[in-house]
Amino acid sequence: MTLTDTCREAPARTLRPLAAVLSSLAVALTATRVSAVALPWFVLVTTGSATLTGLVAFCEMAPYVLVKALTGPLVDRVGSRVVCWTADALSAAAAGLVPLCHALGILHFWLLLPLVAVIGAVRGPGDLARDVMVPEAAERGGVPLERATGLAGVVEQLAATVGPAAGGALVAVVGPLPALVVNAACFALGSLAIVLLPPRGDRAGRGARRHGAGLPAPAGRGVRVPAR
């Protein structure tokens, strides 16, 4: 009696999803650090008030911490990729509105505070979604999880070091408003990296693993035993 074995073809592995996630992580975290320097400096230069400067910093960080703590179910339901690129796109729009409204002469302090709060609020779920995407991208690329998380940690530390230095240099050379334009461009690049080079789909991937992780189609026909 002869048994006919069927082998499921192994999925293709590619490093592009992990590269996309790490690139998005690098530019988004750098933009966050630049924003942490440029926004308070802009308020201090325009108002001369340390109190208002501290209030702006608070309006950015408080929504960040609060929303990030509460949006885990949203990321799981909607999908980390969608949340990530949407958050980066909203951050880019809100950051770009600050210099635009100032150039139009309509940037009052009561308008600046909501814009800053939006930047902080959408950064929370965006960073959380990026953290979720690292293991998925590593799995698709066949990269060990500890190596992928190590690379993500290196990127975070580099952004934490380079970002404030870049923000300070931009503010010193071109001023806080052009620095905010660069900040918005970095958020846009982070969103674009996820859109153009996405890892495996979140919801579709989970559904495939949950429902289609069984036997391949040919195996459904059973074991063929040739008649003698």
N, C-alpha and C positions, 0 to 999 in steps of 0.2 A: 504494500500500500504506500502510495506516494502522497506526501503533503505538499501543497503549493503555498508558499509563504509570500505574503505581500508586505512591502516596506513602504512606509510613508516617506515621501521626499522631505528632507530637512529644509526648513525655511532659510531663505538667503539671509546672510548676516551682513550688516553694513554699519560702519561707524558714523555715517552721516547724521542719524538722529542724536547721538551723544554729542557730536560736534556742534549741532544746532543748539542743543540745550545749554551746553557750556558757553557757547558764544553769546546766547541770549542772557545767560546769567552774568557774564562779564560786563556787557554793556549796560544792563539794567542796574546792577549794583553800582557800577561807576556813576551812572546818572543819578542814583539816589544819593551818593556821597557828594557829587557836585551840587545837587540841589540843597543839601544840608549846609553847604557853605554859601552858595549864591543867594538863596532866598533870604536868610537872616541879614546878610550884608546889604542886600538891596533895601530891606526895610529900615535898617539902621541909617543908611545913607540918605534915604528919602524923608524919613521922619525924625531922625536924631534921637529917638526914644528907645532906651534899652528895654523898657517894659513892653512896648509893642513888638519889639524884636523877639522877646521871650514868648509872647503870646502867639506869634506866628509859628515859632518852633513847636509850641505845645499843640497847636491846631494841626500840625502835620503828623506828629508822633502819636498822639492819643488815638485818632482814628485808625492809624496803622496797627497798633497793638490790639485794639478792640476788635476790629473787623477780621484780622488774621486769626484771632482766637475763636471766632464764631462761624467762619466760612468753610470749615472742613467738610460738612455735609454738602455744601454747594459744589465744591470742587469734585467730590465723589459723584454727585448726581449729573452735573453738566459735562464734566470731563476736564482734566487738567490742561489739555492743550487749548481748548476754547477759552477757559478762564485766563490762562497765561497771556495769550496774544491780545485778548480783549482788554485785560488790565493794563498791558503796556501801551495799547493804542489810546486808552482813556488818559493814562498818565501823560503821554505825549501831547494830547490835545489840551489838557489842563495846564501843563507847563508852558505850552506855546501861547496860550491865551494871556499869560501874565505880561510878557513883553509886548504882545499885540495890543492889549487894552491900554498899556502905558503909552505906547506910541500914538494911539488914538485919543489920549487924554481923558479916558474914562475909568482908569484904574483907581478907584477909591479904596480905602482900607476895608470897608464893609464888603467890597467885592473880592478883595485879595484873600480874605480869610476863608470863604467857601472854596475858592480855587485851590488853596493850600490843603484844605481838609480833603478835597477830592483826590489830590495827588497822594496823600497819605493813606486814604481809605482803600484805593484801588491797588496800592502797592502791596498791602497785606495779602490778599488772596493771590495776587500775581506771584509773589515770592513763595507762598505755600504750594501753589500749583507747580512751580519750577522744581521744588524739592521732591514732589511726587513723580515728576517726569524723569528724574535721574535714574532710578532703578529700572524703569521701563525701557529707557533708551539703552542702558547697559545690557539688559537682557537681549534686546534685539541685535546689538552689536557683538554679543558673545564676550563682553568684557566683564571680568569678575566684579561683583558689587563693591567689594572693598576698594578696588582700584578706581572705580567710577566715583565713589563718594570721596575718595582721597583727592581726585582731580577737582571735584566740585569744591572741596575745602580749600585747595590751593587757589582756585579762581576767586573764591570769596575773600581770602586773605590779601590777594593781590589787589582786588578792587577796593578793599578797606584801606590799603596803603596808598595806592595810586590815585584813587578817586578824590580824597580831600586835597592832595597835592595838586592834582589837575584843576580842581575847583578854585583853589587859591590862586594858582597861576593865571587861570582865565580871568578871574575877577581883577587881579592886579594889572593884567595886560590890556584887556578889552572892556572890562567893567562887568557888573553883575547881570545886566540885561542880555548882552550877547552870550554870557555863560548860561543863562536860562534857555536861550535858543539851542545851544549845544546840548543842554540837558534834554530838551524835548526831542532832538534828533536822535540821541542815544536810546531813549525809550522807543522811538519809532523803529530803530534798527533791531532792538530786541524783539519787538512784535513781528517784524518781517522775517527774522531768523526762524521763528517758530512756524510761521505760515508757509514759508518756502521749503523748509527742511523739517517736516513734522516727524516725530517718532510714530510708532504704531498707535492707531486710533484708540482712544481711551475706552469709550463705551463699546465700540465694535470689537475691540480687542478683548475686553472682559467677557463679552457675550460669546465670542468664538472660543475662548478658553473654557467658559463654563459649559457651553452646549456642544461645541464641536471638537472637544479634546479627546473624544473617544477613538474608535477604530476608523481608519480611512474607508472611503467608499468601497473599494474593491473587497475589503474584508467583510463587508456586510453580506456578501454572497456566501459566506461560510467557507468551510474547508472542503475542497473538492477531492473526492476519493475515486480515482478512475476504476471503472469496472474491468475485471479481468475476463 
